């Protein structure tokens, strides 16, 4: 029987502390999966996915700055381009090969940025409700973010929305929201420095990759979407599927934005199929389960 062990580590990349979890599978012939979470999230969002994936693969889940347990320095550039570059340096430092990237929401956009910057380092890309086509931060908000103590407004805005309201917006079956989920998504925000990091992110975030950029990415891509995603609606997934020349799109019924939490078994089934089959432009599929 293959044994899987979990290790938590931190590593410094370009002056930024990066936290990651390693689930080491003894079967070295299998690819390594790198999991990248979404906005306002952390490795916690993959808690239901990781145990299933780690049965067959070595899994690394990373907190990208300023989220989770990673650094939140105001001296870091929180652009998609630079965060993706930092993750690529992380991959190089750990000498990871045969790598498949799984990105949820904003993590999907980071995965696309990585495939654009260094396509030879990403063998395949799996996008779970990937953020796409967002414009840069509005100038008015960017200018406002330079006001002293603006990070207190960021904290106030997040507190006003609240963890529960955020969760209600990202899941289809709201009965799945329990105390463990609420606590897991709330805990990272106890570190007050995150609001300083998010203020810098507001200043640094550029627009997401254009259709022209996406059409130049030839990395095999699997797109998995929730039919009732209110954060990144399905029409975004369909457009992304059209723009990516080597992609397939799978859509789950009765599912919202938080696909890794809502349908972990189904996600893993399609991930395994995608890893093992030859790559080709796929079709749009709407699945019951």
matplotlib code that plots the C-alpha trace (Angstrom):
import matplotlib.pyplot as plt

x = [0.0, 1.3, 2.0, 1.2, 2.8, 2.0, 4.7, 4.3, 7.1, 8.0, 10.6, 11.8, 11.6, 12.7, 12.5, 8.9, 8.0, 6.0, 4.0, 3.2, 2.0, 3.6, 1.7, 4.4, 3.3, 5.8, 4.9, 7.6, 6.4, 3.2, 3.2, 3.3, 0.2, 0.6, -2.6, -3.1, -6.1, -8.2, -8.7, -9.4, -8.6, -5.7, -4.7, -7.7, -10.0, -8.5, -9.1, -11.6, -9.6, -6.2, -6.9, -8.4, -5.6, -2.8, -3.8, -2.3, -0.1, 2.4, 0.5, 1.8, -0.6, 0.7, -0.4, 0.4, 1.1, -0.5, -2.9, -2.9, 0.3, 2.6, 4.2, 2.3, 5.1, 4.2, 7.4, 6.2, 4.6, 1.2, 0.6, -0.5, 2.7, 5.0, 3.0, 3.2, 6.9, 7.4, 5.6, 7.7, 10.8, 9.3, 9.0, 12.6, 13.9, 12.2, 13.3, 9.8, 9.3, 6.4, 4.2, 0.5, -1.0, -4.5, -5.8, -9.1, -10.5, -7.6, -5.3, -6.4, -5.4, -2.0, -1.7, -2.4, 0.2, 2.7, 1.9, 2.4, 5.7, 7.3, 5.2, 7.9, 7.4, 3.7, 2.9, -0.9, -3.2, -6.5, -8.6, -11.4, -13.8, -10.8, -10.8, -10.6, -10.9, -11.0, -9.9, -7.2, -8.2, -10.2, -8.1, -10.3, -9.8, -6.1, -5.7, -7.7, -5.6, -2.6, -4.5, -2.7, -4.4, -6.4, -5.9, -8.3, -11.0, -10.1, -10.6, -13.9, -15.1, -14.3, -15.8, -19.0, -19.3, -18.5, -17.2, -20.7, -22.0, -19.0, -19.5, -23.2, -22.2, -19.7, -21.6, -24.8, -25.9, -25.8, -26.5, -22.9, -21.7, -20.7, -18.6, -15.5, -15.8, -16.6, -13.6, -11.2, -12.0, -12.0, -8.7, -6.2, -7.7, -6.7, -3.2, -3.7, -0.9, -3.1, -5.0, -1.8, -0.9, -4.4, -4.0, -0.8, -2.6, -5.2, -2.4, -0.5, -3.2, -3.1, -5.7, -6.0, -4.8, -6.5, -8.0, -4.9, -2.7, -4.8, -4.9, -1.1, -1.1, -0.9, -0.6, -3.3, -6.1, -9.0, -11.7, -14.1, -17.0, -20.1, -23.3, -24.4, -21.1, -22.0, -18.4, -17.0, -20.2, -20.3, -20.2, -16.7, -15.7, -17.2, -15.3, -12.1, -12.7, -13.0, -9.8, -7.6, -6.6, -6.1, -8.8, -11.9, -14.7, -16.7, -19.6, -21.3, -25.0, -26.1, -22.7, -21.4, -18.0, -16.4, -16.0, -13.1, -15.4, -18.7, -17.7, -14.3, -14.9, -16.2, -13.2, -10.8, -12.4, -12.0, -8.5, -7.4, -8.9, -7.3, -3.9, -3.9, -5.5, -3.8, -4.4, -6.7, -9.3, -12.4, -16.0, -18.3, -20.0, -22.8, -22.7, -25.3, -22.6]
y = [0.0, 3.5, 5.7, 9.4, 11.8, 15.5, 18.1, 21.8, 24.1, 27.7, 28.9, 32.4, 33.3, 36.8, 38.0, 36.7, 33.9, 31.2, 28.6, 25.3, 21.8, 18.7, 15.4, 13.0, 9.9, 7.1, 6.5, 8.7, 7.8, 9.8, 13.5, 16.1, 18.3, 22.0, 23.4, 27.2, 28.7, 31.7, 35.2, 35.6, 31.9, 29.6, 25.9, 25.2, 25.5, 22.2, 20.2, 17.9, 17.5, 16.8, 13.5, 12.1, 13.3, 12.3, 8.6, 8.7, 11.7, 13.8, 17.0, 20.5, 23.2, 26.7, 29.9, 32.7, 36.1, 37.9, 35.1, 32.1, 31.7, 33.3, 36.7, 40.0, 42.5, 45.9, 45.8, 42.9, 43.5, 41.8, 41.7, 38.5, 38.6, 38.8, 36.4, 33.9, 34.6, 33.9, 30.6, 29.6, 30.4, 28.3, 25.4, 25.9, 26.0, 22.7, 21.2, 20.1, 18.3, 16.5, 19.2, 19.7, 22.9, 23.1, 26.6, 27.7, 31.1, 33.7, 30.7, 29.7, 33.1, 32.6, 29.2, 30.8, 33.5, 30.7, 28.8, 32.1, 33.0, 29.6, 27.0, 24.3, 24.2, 23.4, 20.1, 20.5, 23.0, 22.4, 25.5, 25.3, 28.3, 30.3, 34.1, 35.5, 38.8, 41.1, 44.7, 46.4, 47.9, 51.0, 54.2, 55.8, 52.8, 52.6, 56.3, 55.9, 53.0, 55.4, 57.3, 56.7, 53.9, 52.8, 49.2, 49.9, 50.5, 47.2, 45.5, 47.3, 46.3, 42.6, 42.6, 44.2, 41.5, 38.8, 35.2, 33.7, 36.1, 35.3, 31.6, 32.0, 33.6, 30.9, 27.6, 26.3, 24.0, 26.4, 23.7, 22.5, 25.6, 24.5, 25.8, 24.1, 25.8, 29.2, 29.0, 27.8, 30.7, 33.2, 32.2, 33.7, 37.1, 37.2, 38.3, 42.0, 42.4, 40.8, 44.1, 45.9, 43.2, 43.5, 47.3, 46.7, 44.2, 46.8, 49.0, 46.4, 44.2, 44.6, 43.3, 39.6, 37.9, 39.0, 36.7, 37.3, 36.2, 33.2, 32.1, 31.8, 29.3, 25.8, 24.0, 21.3, 22.8, 21.2, 23.7, 22.7, 25.0, 25.1, 25.8, 28.3, 30.1, 33.6, 34.8, 33.7, 33.0, 30.1, 32.4, 33.3, 29.6, 29.2, 32.2, 30.9, 27.5, 29.2, 31.2, 28.4, 26.4, 23.1, 23.0, 21.0, 22.3, 20.3, 21.8, 20.4, 20.9, 22.1, 23.6, 27.1, 28.7, 26.6, 23.5, 21.9, 21.9, 21.1, 18.3, 16.9, 13.3, 14.5, 16.9, 14.1, 11.8, 14.2, 15.2, 11.6, 11.2, 14.4, 13.4, 10.0, 10.7, 12.3, 16.1, 17.4, 20.2, 18.9, 19.7, 21.5, 18.9, 19.6, 16.8, 15.9, 14.6]
z = [0.0, -1.0, 2.0, 2.0, 4.5, 5.2, 5.9, 6.4, 5.4, 4.7, 2.2, 1.3, -2.4, -3.5, 0.1, 0.6, 3.0, 1.2, 3.2, 1.6, 2.5, 1.0, 0.8, -0.4, -2.3, -2.6, -6.2, -7.8, -11.4, -10.9, -11.6, -8.9, -8.4, -7.4, -5.9, -5.9, -4.0, -4.8, -3.6, 0.2, 0.6, 1.6, 1.4, 3.6, 0.5, -0.8, 2.5, 0.8, -2.4, -1.1, 0.7, -2.5, -4.8, -2.3, -2.7, -6.2, -6.5, -4.6, -3.8, -2.9, -1.8, -1.6, 0.1, -2.3, -0.7, 1.0, 1.9, 4.3, 6.3, 3.6, 4.0, 3.7, 3.2, 1.8, -0.2, -2.4, -5.8, -5.7, -9.5, -11.2, -13.2, -10.1, -7.9, -10.8, -11.2, -7.5, -7.7, -10.7, -8.7, -5.9, -8.4, -9.5, -5.9, -5.0, -8.4, -9.2, -12.5, -14.3, -12.7, -13.1, -11.8, -10.3, -9.7, -8.2, -9.0, -8.8, -8.5, -12.0, -13.4, -11.7, -13.3, -16.7, -16.0, -15.2, -18.4, -20.4, -18.7, -18.7, -20.5, -20.2, -16.4, -16.5, -18.1, -17.8, -16.3, -14.4, -13.9, -11.3, -11.9, -12.9, -12.6, -16.2, -18.1, -15.1, -15.8, -13.6, -10.3, -10.9, -10.8, -8.1, -5.8, -6.5, -5.7, -2.6, -1.4, -1.0, 1.8, 5.1, 7.1, 4.1, 5.3, 8.1, 5.5, 3.9, 7.2, 7.8, 4.3, 4.8, 8.3, 7.0, 4.3, 6.8, 6.3, 6.3, 3.7, 1.5, 1.9, 1.1, -2.2, -3.3, -2.6, -4.2, -1.3, 1.6, 4.1, 3.7, 5.6, 9.1, 12.0, 10.6, 7.3, 8.8, 11.2, 8.4, 6.2, 9.0, 10.7, 8.3, 8.8, 12.5, 11.2, 10.9, 8.4, 5.7, 5.4, 4.6, 2.0, 0.5, 0.2, -1.7, -3.9, -4.8, -5.9, -7.9, -9.5, -13.3, -15.8, -16.4, -19.6, -22.8, -25.4, -27.5, -24.6, -23.9, -27.5, -27.4, -24.4, -25.8, -22.5, -22.2, -20.0, -18.3, -17.2, -14.4, -13.6, -11.4, -13.3, -10.7, -10.1, -9.0, -8.6, -12.0, -14.1, -16.5, -19.5, -18.5, -18.5, -22.0, -23.3, -21.7, -23.3, -26.7, -26.2, -25.0, -28.0, -26.2, -23.6, -22.4, -20.3, -17.7, -15.9, -12.8, -12.1, -8.7, -8.0, -7.2, -7.2, -4.5, -6.6, -4.5, -1.4, -3.2, -5.6, -4.6, -5.7, -9.1, -9.5, -8.8, -11.2, -14.1, -13.0, -13.2, -16.6, -17.8, -16.5, -18.2, -21.6, -24.5, -24.9, -27.5, -27.8, -26.0, -26.0, -23.5, -21.2, -18.7, -16.1, -13.5, -11.1]

ax = plt.figure().add_subplot(projection="3d")
ax.plot(x, y, z, "-o")
ax.set_aspect("equal")
plt.show()
